Amino acid sequence: MALDLQLLVDRLRTVLGGEDACALHEPCFGGREWEYVKSCLDEGWVSSAGRYVDAFEDQLAAACGVNHAVAIVNGTAALHAALLLAGVGPGCEVIVPTLTFVGTVNAIAHCGAQPHFADSDPITLGLDPEKLARHLEACTSGDDCRNRVTGNRIAAIVPMHTFGHAVDMDGLCTVAERFGIPMIEDAAEAIGSTYRGKPLGSFGLAGVLSFNGNKTLTTGGGGAILTNDATFARDARHLSTTAKKAHRWEFDHDRVAFNYRMPNLNAALGVAQLEQLDGFLARKRALAGSYAEAVRGVQGVRFFEEPPHSRSNYWLNAILLDDDAVNLRDEVLARTNEVGIGTRPVWKLMHRLPMFAVAPRMDLSVAEDLERRIVNIPSSVRLGMAHAA
Ligand SMILES: *Cc1c(COP(=O)(O)O)cnc(C)c1O
């Protein structure tokens, strides 16, 4: 037999310990969360203005190596606003990996634009820059990079850093520059990850984070737009605050806009979580190290390790099935979940969802191959405690 399922379960148990049920990813509230949330209630500042929103934005910008962070209600809304500000709208196409969470592509569709699906690199699980360059050469023309078939302008590239692992950013930035396409990074999963020492989310015109309950750092629900561009940050604040012009009492608005700002209550959670970020990252990396070690002796699978030149937050750990075990994915999922080890397949590929089935695309064979091989395994910060020094 290509893969010994019992051996795999036993090896995972050496990392997870005991017989307890382990969820795929649970939040960790080990700091001043109660204190800060309570102070919002005590002070009466629960909504979209308040000192925690300001503090969270300042501390987040510092942690992510950017000049500005704008706190938003969730990651999808943050992507939506960032794409609109980058000029994405009807008649545009946006390059996006088919291997991503649906939120990335929903945000593009909310702009009235078309996703244009791109393939993945098996080393990073993110966009493959060389394959993208060849595709853009073949299918676009003109100074404004139009799709020759649809006539639409390729208005943005949205790389997504899968499970917190960096896309090949040297390669991708070169392609984006060569074709003159702005880049909005979906770094929803990648807080604390770096590429050549530079934090993910800080490479493009803007980057986006998510603080959903299953992410490394949570605000309940939440997201952020990161940017070094002061005008972009100002416009992001304006667009997400009903485009209200600053005035002490007048209600004056200068465009159709959104109520997308993060409430103070959520930001209070975020400030408490950010204080623990370094510890969270250390534990997640320690957990990943233990998995890599434990899975090494199991024939038929390998633990996915961080790509070259990068340092990953290991938001979601993953094992990949080898050729001789690739048809056993569903058995692996069934068996592990039966014994209380919360595992999941990767997202169904976006070009296979009914609402995106006719969207333009390149050859997607690498993503299609990866989809059959990836199994995510429990990754909560708590699980890393026993493994961190
Ligand atoms: C979580 C996530 C999002 C969306 O974030 P929400 O806060 O849930 O809206 C977008 N893209 C990716 C890749 C994600 O993992």
The ligand as a Tripos MOL2 file, in Angstrom:
@<TRIPOS>MOLECULE
LIG
   15    15     1     0     0
SMALL
NO_CHARGES

@<TRIPOS>ATOM
      1 C1         -9.8470   34.8170    4.8530 C.3       1 LIG1
      2 C2         -9.5390   35.1850    3.4700 C.ar      1 LIG1
      3 C3        -10.1590   36.2590    2.8050 C.ar      1 LIG1
      4 C4        -11.3570   36.9920    3.3010 C.3       1 LIG1
      5 O1        -11.3130   37.4870    4.5390 O.3       1 LIG1
      6 P1        -12.6820   37.7140    5.3620 P.3       1 LIG1
      7 O2        -12.1830   38.5170    6.5060 O.co2     1 LIG1
      8 O3        -13.1740   36.3510    5.7540 O.co2     1 LIG1
      9 O4        -13.6180   38.4540    4.5090 O.co2     1 LIG1
     10 C5         -9.7440   36.6030    1.5240 C.ar      1 LIG1
     11 N1         -8.7830   35.9200    0.9190 N.ar      1 LIG1
     12 C6         -8.1790   34.8650    1.5050 C.ar      1 LIG1
     13 C7         -7.1170   34.1660    0.7520 C.3       1 LIG1
     14 C8         -8.5480   34.4460    2.7810 C.ar      1 LIG1
     15 O5         -7.9610   33.3860    3.3130 O.3       1 LIG1
@<TRIPOS>BOND
     1     1     2 1
     2     2     3 ar
     3     2    14 ar
     4     3     4 1
     5     3    10 ar
     6     4     5 1
     7     5     6 1
     8     6     7 2
     9     6     8 1
    10     6     9 1
    11    10    11 ar
    12    11    12 ar
    13    12    13 1
    14    12    14 ar
    15    14    15 1
@<TRIPOS>SUBSTRUCTURE
     1 LIG1         1 GROUP 0 **** ****
